[in-house]
Amino acid sequence: MSENQTDLKGHTILLGVTGSIAAYKAADLTSRLTELGAEVYPVMTEAACRLITPLTLQTLARRPAMSDLWAEGSSWQPGHIELADKADLLLVAPASADCLARFAHGLASDLLGSIHLATRAPVLLAPAMNGKMLEHAATQENISLLRARGYHFVDPVEGRLACGYEGLGKLAPVEEILAQVRMMLA
Ligand SMILES: Cc1cc2nc3c(=O)[nH]c(=O)nc-3n(C[C@H](O)[C@H](O)[C@H](O)COP(=O)(O)O)c2cc1C
């Protein structure tokens, strides 16, 4: 085991996963963060659940992957508030264009959006989308708004996109996301 292998021990990370084709990379991220000692709570949007199975993240995180705002347990406190309060970091990877818009405008219509408004943990976003979606003025304005609000980003990179185009919009490499997480939690 390398000396850095457990350096996220004691940290609680809410891992938001949204409906980008890069959602499958969240499995690797979940596995690596867990290996590094973090307590990972996967929070999936409905669209993410159509692209990868919650069972994959649940198995790798060793705890249920949540997606339903209304699936309350037996606690008196709403689940999304409990989760929001315990987070040291809200990481969303991949972050869809729609998620960026919801965060920028404070929409809380699903579990991830509700947690996002309720938490005071720092937020790290790793967008992934088609290059034209990324370039769109609406997306760019949402990103600027979130940056101005102090949100952290792991910017998308250039490459071959799943939609068939080449260009900017690919999810940053998992290693880069991990490095940013470590820096923020150090
Ligand atoms: C196969 C497929 C791949 C998609 N990939 C992306 C993507 O990479 N980035 C993105 O922003 N939207 C993508 N979308 C569209 C989103 O899934 C859609 O906007 C959805 O409403 C996002 O919801 P969410 O933000 O709640 O996960 C994709 C849709 C499909 C059907």
The ligand as a Gaussian input file, in Angstrom:
#p B3LYP/6-31G(d) Opt

LIG

0 1
 C      -27.195000       8.304000     -24.117000
 C      -27.251000       9.669000     -23.498000
 C      -26.088000      10.312000     -23.177000
 C      -26.102000      11.602000     -22.614000
 N      -24.928000      12.193000     -22.292000
 C      -24.934000      13.426000     -21.753000
 C      -23.718000      14.047000     -21.391000
 O      -22.611000      13.501000     -21.546000
 N      -23.787000      15.283000     -20.806000
 C      -24.973000      15.922000     -20.587000
 O      -24.961000      17.040000     -20.075000
 N      -26.146000      15.352000     -20.950000
 C      -26.162000      14.118000     -21.499000
 N      -27.346000      13.542000     -21.837000
 C      -28.608000      14.242000     -21.570000
 C      -28.984000      14.147000     -20.091000
 O      -29.087000      12.798000     -19.698000
 C      -30.295000      14.901000     -19.826000
 O      -30.107000      16.278000     -20.038000
 C      -30.828000      14.640000     -18.440000
 O      -32.004000      15.394000     -18.252000
 C      -29.822000      15.022000     -17.361000
 O      -30.445000      14.845000     -16.121000
 P      -29.647000      14.911000     -14.759000
 O      -28.840000      16.163000     -14.777000
 O      -30.739000      14.943000     -13.731000
 O      -28.843000      13.678000     -14.625000
 C      -27.351000      12.254000     -22.395000
 C      -28.529000      11.596000     -22.726000
 C      -28.479000      10.336000     -23.277000
 C      -29.775000       9.656000     -23.660000

